[in-house]
């Protein structure tokens, strides 16, 4: 009798231990979802730390880096023991934002901040564009490259922000170049349009290969990475509209410009509770990537119309 009771106690103890670890595991996931999931897609977001006489678009890039890296905390590189490691939406969204900012920094380096193609590249913008291309999932240790500590994603992006701030301060004091010419605006728009075309191909390929699946979690990453890019492009273009307001008015393209911004905003504000990757002709299962792709391509078409008007 005593042996049987002892065995029962042992089995009960094992079950209690197992339930404890299951509870901790579930609580860990809940923590990740509740406290680390942050998709900030406020379309009215404004830069508060502005540089009088600088570029409004550069101020916006700085504000987005500050918000995602410091205010909300960068989660794309969190290690395995942090609850946010279970997230897919926020990491994809944040990396989409930074990717769009890196494309903008390249546009600034190649055209907007140069008088002509033969002129010198601005050193601060050149540094910023390189740092923003840094992978978003690098933690203190990156064993793929070295066993030694390395620069984290956050450190690189903060350094990029410092370079962007330095450029804007030099611009305000007349020591840097920002050519507000029609051809420079056209080059920036064409760069963004090209990236939107690339993103549409990624969405299309995913729908074609995995559309119709009920439990298909990769769609989260594809959807929110594109959403991050679209959101950042919307805000950057909105501020470029301020930087190039005389050009937009002179070309009489306010309506076309605003239509393009409106489509980008529609795409950026899409935020379903659950991402379904149904087929385009499904009666019951939505295709959220199809909706996102529609607004993306509509915005791209309208941006190309803007670029076409500029050349006339």
Secondary structure, DSSP 4 states (H G I P E B T S, - for coil): -HHHHHHHHHHHHHHHHHHHHHHHHHHHHHHIIIII------TT---SS--TTS-HHHHHHHHHHHIIIIITT--TT--TTSGGGG-SHHHHHHHHHHHHHHHHHHHIIIIIT-SSTTSPPPHHHHHHHHHTTS-TT--SB-TTT-SSB---HHHHHHHHHHHHHHHHHHHHTTSS-----HHHHHHHHHHHHHHHHHHHHHHHHHHHHHTTBSS-THHHHHHHHHHHHHHHHHHHHHHHHHHTHHHHHHTT-HHHHHHHHHHHHHHHH---SS--B--TT-SSS-BHHHHHHHHHHHHHHHHHHHHHHHH-
